[in-house]
């Protein structure tokens, strides 16, 4: 089953090679040119184009390795002055590189299915075929995640293999292979620093279960120094290999300034559907009302809807700084970390804490991109076959996450692709997860969502119709070009905040139960 689905996906990805070329395509082509044409000491200082290298050093070395192969496809793509260069061979190489790296993601997915099988979640008499067993459902949902497929193979990025490493690290943690998990995660952090969002969950779980080995007993001094040394050595060696050359050249702070560019502003030009989207929306409404009522507003209109990546001041509400977002995010993750600290014997709580950390960072972080919600969705997919409540939240969140990436694919050719892939994914997820939980307990009903949740999901249909049809008929795309994106961000942020509150409260209230207990 696994290999059949994987082969079908490879064929689909090959068919998507002629898709439109996004800005990120040029970003990664330019990074190929940087790492191929310049010495290491100039990788993070060059400014030949606006697409400077802003990923951690391991990803830079990844681009360097790719560039050695890219030379045989088209050497001109590796020239720094070849801005916006996109020959047929360049497109072919970059698309194939993503497809090839997705095998790491496939391996991570397969290990997740293996963990489920090892814990006997599949061995139940009601599974009439291997296609609807819990492990098969998880494998298919992870492999066919339409949002990940659209971002990587149409919009163009390398998220697949990064999430593959995350899944491998997560499974190794569940298998109590702590050092291997820590090594994989530290490598992941040095490939893409966005995964620092979930680092607190790793820190607490490793400290509690590996370094302190369960319950703390101060009188007996059970802190295992040897384990601290082992874990510290792994982290130190990985980060030294990654940042060592730039420390040698005295460029550590230069590299860090590229990795954390706080001058990009609170939100992206297309607001990610989080708390700050609602905050921006309320600020806009208050400004509009203030102008209509002739209030004396000291500030001019904020420019966060101008399509530019920049800093700005809010018009009515207090302006937000990076420090504000850091404090709010830190406060938001504390309850989940405390829950994990107090319940070290349930390994699934590690995954749940990982999800709440990613969730909190997405909702309250600085300059969050819409695709960052996948950092919550991917691990939640794994848990969707354990407990009914997690399946419900997964169905809502995954549907919203798919719709949230639609604005990234705005070309007419991509509309049927994104709609068809999303519908197929959602139909499979809703049907199989509903059947998984309801076939035994709730008769013939196949709906996991309540009426309000169902209406919210259905409301995506008129939202889509307005965005793609009615705004053009009514002429609103000329008068208010950002209105459709604003409505999308606000609508989706309400759903994501609902999922966040529901999941966090579920996690905190969940008793410390045996994780092998059947949930269906």
Secondary structure by P-SEA (a helix, b strand, c coil): caaaaaaaaaaaaaaaccccccaaaaaaaaaaaaaaccccccccccccccccccccaaaaaaaaaaaaaacccccccccccccccccaaaaaaaaaaaaaaaaaaaaaaaaaaaaaaaaccccccccccccccaaaaaaaaaaaaaaaaaacccccccaaaaaaaaaaaaaaaaacaaaaaaaaaaaaaaaccccccaaaaaaaaaaaccccccccccccccccaaaaaaaaaaaaaaaaaaaaaaaaaccaaaaaaaacccccccccccccccaaaaaaaaaaaaaaaaaaacccccccccccccccbbbbbbcccccccaaaaaaaaaaaaaaaaaaaaaccccaaaaaaaaaaaaaaaaacccccccccaaaaaaaaaaaccccaaaaaaaaaaaaaaaaaaccccccccaaaaaaaaaaaaaaaaaaaaaaaccccccccccccccaaaaaaaaaaaaaaaaaccccccccccccccaaaaaaaaaaaaaaaaaaaaaaaaaaaaccccccccccc
